[in-house]
């Protein structure tokens, strides 16, 4: 009987303990101390010349100071106001495109609490800027929507200003232009006063015939070049040897990048080149073709399906024996 009475007593006390537990949890949220913290999702690395987004969590603080330290100096300093009743604030900050800032840095907040200045930091690493440019226009697969603009590639390892893209471009569509971002039209480049020159806010660049073009720009010299290309394979593994290209066929239209051929090959080597000339040739790793790259080996005789992909993200080939 005593055992039953004890159990009944436990059953009566248990709900009170659970209620007290919930009451204690509620008290945790009623923090009287002024606090500001940098959100744990704040970036730990960023490129110079880009914009970073930082979140803050604040309690009983109406304003605080935020700064970004890089290269041994403060490059951003701002007083951030918290709206009445606010708890979370999110802000965007532009990092100057200055190579002197590359290295270890800090995100800092400071605020007043109990008559004292409290400072908190978040480590961040600043890295070299990756320059970018994009192709946009109704004569390309991107259309005139900046958010769909086609990435261009740096083609000169010693320059951050020379970009290129292979694109199928049509006469219809009113041509194309160049953008430094996919966020809008700020900084757009178009044709200048003369063909081959670029100017901020310039005119549309147009072609005289539909075709697969290599488009190059130099954003420092403000020049552009548009060259129509036709691709083939050459090498002692091919019927023409090293003396004559075997032409490939372009598959598709705007927004596609593949040249194909079905060809009888023999043991040997081959490469890809444009316009029957060594001025533009590709070889090397099949998953990452490069200009003037190594010859590609073919070990067995047979009929092969060869595809050359010249997409904005990289040049690749697939060589499959039928």
N, C-alpha and C positions, 0 to 999 in steps of 0.2 A: 504493500500500500504506500509506503514512503517513497518508493521508486516512482510510482505513478504521480504522486504529488509534485515531486521534483520536475518531472517531465512537463506537467501542466504549468509549473512556474516558468520553465524555460520558454514554453510556447507563448506565455503572456509577455515576457521580457523581450523576446526576439524582435517583434515589430518595432518596439521602442528603440532598440539599438540600430535597426535599419534606418529608421527615421532620423536618428541622430547622425548617422553616417552621411545621409543626403544633406542634412543641415550643415555639416562640416564642409562638404564639397562646395556648397553655395558660398560659404564664407571665403573660400579660396579666391573667388572671382572678385570679391570686394576688396581690392588692393588700394590702400590709401597712399602708397609711396609713388611719387612721380618716376616714371620709367620710360625710356626710349630705347628700342633695340632695332638693329638692322635685320630684316627678314632673312632667315636661313637660306632662302632661295636666291639671294643676291649672287651675282656672277663671281666666280673665282678667277676668271681670266677674260680678257677682252682685247680686241685689236685697237690700236690707236687709229683715230679717224672715224670711229664708229660711235653709235649711241648705245648706252647701257640703261637698263631699267632696274631701279632699286626700290624695294618695298621697306617700309618702316612700320613698327608696331609701337604705339604710344599710349600711355595711360596717365591722366591727370597732368598733361603737359600741353600748353597751348602753342608753343613754338620751340624749335631747336635749330642748331647750326649743323649743316652738313658740308663736308669737304672731301675732295678727292686729291690724294697726294701721289705724285708720280715723278720720277726723275729727280727726287729730292726737293721738289717745290709743290705748292698747292696750285692745281690747275683748274679746280672748280671749287667755288665757295658760295653757299646759298643759305638763306634763312627760310626755313620751311614752317608754314603756319598749319596748325591742325584745326579743322572746323570744330565748332562746339559740339560736343558729344561724339567726336570722331575717335577712332581707335587705330585705323590702318591708313597709311598714306603711301601712294605709289608715284614715283617721279622718273622722268627720263633725263639723262645728262649726256651731253656731247663731249667726247674725248678728243682733244686736238690731234690733228695728224702730224705729230712731231716725233721723229725717231729718237729724240733725246728722252722721251718718256718711257721707252721700252725697258722692261725689267720689273722688279717687285714694287708694288705700291700699296696703298691703303684707302679704304672707305672709312670716313670718320663721322661720328655724331657726337655732339656735346650739348648738354642741357643743364638747367639748374634744378637741384633737388636738395632740400633741407639747408638752403643757404650756401651750398657748395656746387662747384662745376663738376659734372660727371662726364667722362669721355669714354667712348667705346669705339673699337676698330674692327674692320673686317679685311683680311688680306686679299689682294687681287694682283694678278700678274698681267702686265700689258705686253702684247706681242706685236710684231711687225704687221703693218696694214697689208691686206691682200687687195690690191686695186681691182676694180671691176668695171666693165662696160657691157651694154646690152644693145641688141638690135631690135627695132620695132618698126612696124609699118604694114600697110595693107597689101604690099607686094610680097610679103613674107608670111610664114605660118603663124606669126605672133599677132597679126592684125595691129590695130592702133591702140591696144590696151597695154599701158605700161606694166601692169602686174603680170602680163604674159610675155614680156620682152625676153628675147633669146640671149642667154649668156654668151659672151665672147671669151676667147682664150688669149692669154699672153703668149706670143709666139717667139719673143726674143728674151732669152734668159737674162740678158744684161740690161733690160729696160722694163720699167713699170708703166709704160705709156703706149706700147704697141700691142694691139689686140687684133684677133681675126676670128672669122666664123665662116664655115662652108654652109651655104644656103641655096635652096631652090627659090629663085626670084622671078616674078612675072612682070610683064609690062603693065597689066591691069593692077589696080590697087593703090595707085598714087605714090608708089615708091616707098622709101623707108628713111629712118633717121637713127640716131644713136643716143643712148641715155646712160648716165652714171649710176642710176638706181632703178628699181622696179616699183618705186613708190609714187612716181608722178613725173611731171615734165620739167621739173627744175634741173637746170644744167644741160638741157638737150643740145646736141650738136647736129647740124645739117650742112648742106652744101653752101660753100661760101660764094664769093664773087666770081670765082673761076672753077671749072670742073677739076676735081681732085683736091680742092681746098675745103676745109671745114670752118664753120663759124658758129658761135653760140646763137641758138634760135634760128639757124639758117634754113634754107629750103630743103625740100625732099630730094633725096638721091634716087635717080631712076635708071632703069636699064632699057636697052633697045630691043631685046628679045628675051623670051622666056629661057631659062637655063639654070644650070647648077654652078654657082659662083663662089669664088673665094673673095671674101670682103675683108679688107684690112684697114685699120685706122691708126694714126699716131696722134694721141691727144695732147702731146707737147708741141709737136710741129704743126698741128691742126691740118692734117692731110688725110686723104682716104684713097683707096685703090680697089677697083672692082674688076675681077678677072674671071671670065667664064672658063670652066674646066670640064674636060672629058677624061675618064680614067681607064687605065688598062693594066694588064700584068705583063711582066717581062722577066726573062731569065732562062737559064739552060734547062729548067724543068718544063718550060712552055714550048709550044710549037715554033714560035719565032726566035727562040734562043735569046741571046743578049743583044740582038741586032734589031728586033722588031717587036713592038707591043702587040698584044692581043686585046682588042677593045672589049670593055665591059659595058653593061647596060644599066642605066639608071632606073630604079624602081620607085614609082610614086610621083609626088608633086610637092607642093608647099608643106613644110613641116616634116619631110622624110629625108633620109640621109644615106640610103643604101644603094651600092652598085653591085651587080651580080654577074656571074658567068658560069656556065657548065663547060668544063674543059678537060681534055685528055692530057695528063701530066706524066712525066717520067722522073726517075730519081734525079735530083739536082736541087737548084735553088731558084727563088723568084722574089720579085719586089713589085710594088705598085708605083705607078707614076702618072702624072697628069700631062695631057696635051703632047704626048710622044716626046717628052723632053725630060732631062735629068734635073732641071731646075726645081721641080716639085716631085719628090719621091719619098715613099714611106717604106719602112721595114722594121725589123726588130721583134720584140715580144708581141705575139698575136693579140694579147689583151691590152697592149699599150703601144701602138705603133708610133714611131717618131720619125721626124724628117731625117733623111740620110741614114736611117737605121740599118742594122745588119740584114743580110740576105736571109730569107725564110727557107728552111730546108724542107724538101719533099723526099721521103725515104722510099716510097713504093710507087710503082707505076699504076695507073688506073684513071678512071673518070671521076672528077672532083666537082663538087658544088662550092664555088668561092664567093664569099660575100665580103664587101668592104664597107664599113660603117664609119661615116665621117660626122658623127654627131657632136653637138656643142660640148658634151661632157668628156669627150676623148675619142681617139681613133682606134678602132679594133678591126680584126678580121676573123672570120670563121672559114676554115678550109676542111670540107667534109668529103670523104671518099664515098661514092655511091655504091 
